[in-house]
Amino acid sequence: MNTRLLKSLAALLAAGALGGCAVGPDYLRPANLLPALFGPAPAEAEVTTATVDARWWQFFNDTTLNELIEQALQKNADLRLAVARVAQADAAAREAGAELYPGINLQAGSSSNKVSSKSATYSPAMPQIRQSRSAGLAVSYELDVWGRVRRSDEAAQAQLLGSRYGRDAVRLSVAGLVANAYLTLRATDAQLAVSQETLATRQQALELVKKRVDAGLGSPVDLHQASGALAAAETQVIELRRQRALGEHQLALLSGNPALRIAPPASADPQLLPLPPLPPAGLPAQLVERRPDVREAEQKLIAANAGIGLAKAGYYPKFTLTGSYGSESKALGDLFAAGAGTWGLGLNLLLPLLDYGRTEARVDQAKAVNEQSLIAWENTLQGAYKDVRDALVNSREQAAAEQAQQVRVDQARETLRLVDLRYRAGHAGYLEVLDAQRTLNDAQLQQITTRQARLAAAVGLFKALGGGWQAEPAERSAPTAN
């Protein structure tokens, strides 16, 4: 290539590289106004510097739950859509990044033209049919003097990261849905076990009432009451079986396995429901900053901030470097012969002189979008903080409620034992027995419901934190929370 051409290209490329900083504001992360901890720190407690554990569902120590969530993370339709959106954002980011480099095209052409003998350009000394052959490289490159291309790439990269965090948010949501659906199914299994036990008890009670009525020791009314109580227990079992089937269908949809079947637990003991894992004391509020939706909101803010610079670049001239190098001849055999070489170099400038406020309007739009993104990020961050506090309160209060429910179950069981003894001795009517049976049944079912609520609160806490927790070495000085 011609030495003069090389020098000119080098000078223009250097000018583009050193042309100045990108217009528009550089991103500065807004101040975090959250308190230091989720609630007040205990007087003697150590403040943990826990980190997030993405595989939080393993805290429940349930192999079936682990398998279901792993399956859902591979096959769930919503998550697969989120992965496809990430692939789209990745391609868009690569497209934006490609603008940082020159575009090089190979050009080749062949033409034959007949010149009219009556035209002004016709000359008998020149052939009337003229042929041309050409081949070469063409280069086009925008000199990013004002950072327009860099801001565009910055916005695209932020959007790519945002889509990845959006995928992680969907992943967290899917895992939470599967965990809640599975734990609800297991709670239904526990209630079904209680109801089947109640059904067996009422069948025995009906047989006892029949014997007493046949022996003249009881009223036919007792027999009707016992039969009605047995039918109520059967209805309860049927309803719970229906709920279990629907819960299984929901898990099949979430896990992407339409043929999913989940066997009942080997033991029908309701106490075998898993205990919710307890978080360490003094969880730092900064954990919510790692939540996927919070990170996604911040990436949208970064992209919106870059959009201001992208809009402001419209105030400044746009420089485009074009160049070509090749050869041209009228005969194909002479295309690469000596003297057939051609080259061209150009620098184009485009500066809007009068756009009637179009650029200013675009800048104002970009600033408004940036303000909206800032508000959305702050709201997402504060909403995440609230979610954690709500989950902590739910976990604490539901644990206390379960203890109270246990007392209620113990007292109801003892009441039924005493009433049954009184009935067998003829000192109580069967209505008292039925009332004691219903009270015990309701207390047992409510106890399971309370345990399920504790488990749901634990899942909610994991989701609110963006995962589980891995406690790291603690610090003795505990900051004061608001």
PyMOL commands that set and color helices and strands:
alter all, ss='L'
color gray80, all
select helices_A, chain A and resi 3-17+56-60+63-75+77-98+148-214+220-255+270-272+285-290+292-315+332-334+358-424+430-465
alter helices_A, ss='H'
color red, helices_A
select strands_A, chain A and resi 103-114+129-143+318-329+341-350
alter strands_A, ss='S'
color yellow, strands_A
deselect
rebuild
show_as cartoon
